[in-house]
Amino acid sequence: MTKKILIWLLTTVLLTTASLAEAQQAKRLPRIGYLSGTGSEALTAVAFRRGLQDLGYIEGKNILIEYHDTGVTQDRISTLVAELVRLKVDVLVVSTGTTIRAAKQATKTIPIVMVTTEDPVATGLIDSLARPGGNVTGLTLLTRELSGKRLELLKEAVPSISRVGYLLPDSPDARIRFKEYEDAARPLKLQLQSLEVQRQNPDFERAFRAAAKGRARAHNG
């Protein structure tokens, strides 16, 4: 359902920009700048292109896609965004808080379609859900309530549990989610242990050793 809504939203933006482009230059194809943060370019690209094809948008025929994956090049995000802006793409599609912020800093005119799991209002990405403001629109998965529910289910499954390890990637988004879990853990009398890992080449073995040393009886992340 989320993918269908995203594709519908992106189609609306493209139809608008395509109409303007046709009026100015009949042969110019609308161009999408797509920045994925998954670290799996092939998988993400296939799903994205398939969704567009379902709506009649065929890459190279009536649309162009400039694809970049930032999952393994976090230090080059601003550079990748700047490259897409220089290419004068008609719309930017971004999927992480870091890429959304970089896109906002890079352009005030190109429409930005975001897909994020963080609260875009709390993190300052947009003014409000009803009126995002600026050139940003898109989707957010507000899963804050699920943080508490997951811990509740864990407590029910293991009533004696008192300490839970949380795998914490080195990103602002992850730290926000950790704070949400901390707030949910407090009334359940659970203590969260932060297990920090790098997004690039994460050392999970070291993280789990730290969890064992800290006597965490379950892990989340």
N, C-alpha and C positions, 0 to 999 in steps of 0.2 A: 504493500500500500504506500509506504514512504517513497519508494522508487517511482511509483506511478505519479504521485503528487509532484515530486521533483521534476520529472520529465514534462508534466503538464505546465508547471510554472516556467520552466526553461523555454518551452515552446511558445508561451505567451510573449516572453521577452524577445525571442528570436523573430516571431512574426512582426513585432513592432519594429525591430531594428532592420529586418529584411525589407519591409515596405519602404523605409527611408532609404535604404541602400539602393533599391531598385529605381527609386525616383532619381537618384543621383548618378548611378552607374549600373546600367542594366545587367552587365555580365559579371559583376562582382558577387561572389558567394559569401553568405554570412559565415563568420569565423568565430569559433568558441575557443576560449583559453581555459583549459581544464587542468587544475592542480589537485592531484590526489595526495593524501598523506598516509596512505596505507602501507607503502613499501612493496606493493604488489601491482606493478603497472599493468601487466597483461590481464589479470583478473578484473581489475577495476575498469580498464578500458573496454573490455568485452561487454560487461554489463551496461556500461553507459551507452556505448554505440548501439547495442541491441534495443535499449529503450527508445532511442531516437529513431531507429529503423522501424519500430512498431508504429510510429507516427508519420512515417513516410520520409524521414530525413536520412539520406544515404550519403555517407562521407565521400567526398570527391565528386559527387553528382550535384547535390543542391545544398551542401554544407561542408565546411572545413573544420577540423579539430586540431588545435595545437595542444598536445598532451605533455605534461610534466609530472613526475612523481617526486614528491619532496620527502618521502618516508626515509630515504637513506641519504639525503643531502640537506639536512636541517639548516646547516650554516649557509646555504645558498638560496634560501627561500626568497629573500628580497631581490636577488639577482634574477631568479626565474620569473618572478612577477613583473619586474621591470622589462624583461625581454618580451613578455606577452603584451604589455602596454605599448611598447615600441612597434609591435606588429599590428597595432590598431585593431585588436580583436573587438567583436561587437558585444561580447559578454564574457565575464569571468566566472567560472564555477570553482568554488573552493570548499574544502571539507574539514579543515581544522582551525582552531582558534588562531594559531600562529599565522596561517596563510590568509585568513580573513583580515587580520590586523595589517599584514603586509600589503594586501590588496587595497585596503582603505587608505593607507599612506601613499600608495603609488598613483591612485586616480580618484578623482571626485566626479568623473563624468561617465566612465564605463560602468554599466550595470553589473553588480556583484550578486551572484546567487550562492548563498551559503547553505551547507548541510552540516550541522554541528550537534554534538551531544551535550554541550555545556549550556548554561543559562546565558543567552546572549545579552540580556538586560543587566544581570548581576555583574558580568565581566566587562560591561561598557562597550560591547560591540554595536549595539543599537539603542535607540532611546526607549522604545517600548515594543511589545509584540504587535500591538494594534497599529502603531505608527513608527516603523523602524527609523525613519529619517534618512537623509542622505541618499546614497545610491546602492544601499544594501537591502536585499530581500532574501527569502529562502525558507528553510525548514530547521526546526530544532526538536530534538527528542528530550523532553524534560523528564528525566528518569530519577529525579531527586527522591521522590517518594519510595522508589524501589530500593534505595539504599537501606532504609530502615526495615523494609519487608524482608530483604535477604538476610539481614542480621537476626530478625525475629525467627525466621525459619531455621536458621542455624542454631539459635538458642533452644528451640523446641526439639531439634534433632539431638543436640548434645547439651542437656540442661546444666551440666557441671562446668561448661566452658566459661572461661573468664578473660581469655586473651586471644586476640585474632590478629594474624599478620596480614598486612596489606601491601601488595606489590605497587610501588609508587614510581612511575617513569618520571624522568626529569623534564617536566613540562608544566606550564601554568594551569592547563586544563586538568591535569591529574591531581595537582595540589588542591584545586577547588573541590574535586570529587572526594578527595581524602577528608577535607573539612566537613563535607556533607555526611560522610560515614561516621566521623567522630561525633557529630551532633546526634546522629541516630543511635550510636552505641551507648551514649551516656545514660539514658533512662533504662537501658537493658543491663546496666552495670557490666559492660564489656569494655575492655581496654584494647585499643588498636595499636599495633606495633608497625611503624613505618619501615618498609623494606625497599630501600631506594635502588633502582636499576636504571641503567642507561638505555635510551631508546635505540641507539646503535650498538649492536653486539652486546645485548644485556647478559650479565653474568647471573643467571638464575640459581646456579649451584651455590654461589656465595650468599645470595639472598635467602635461600632455604636453610643454609647453615646458621645464618643470623637468626632466622625464625626459631630453629631448634634451640639455639643458645638462649633465646628470650622466652622459651617455653610457650610459644604460640601453638595452639592446638588446631587451628584452621587457618586457611589462607584465602584472601580475596584480592581482586585486582582487575 
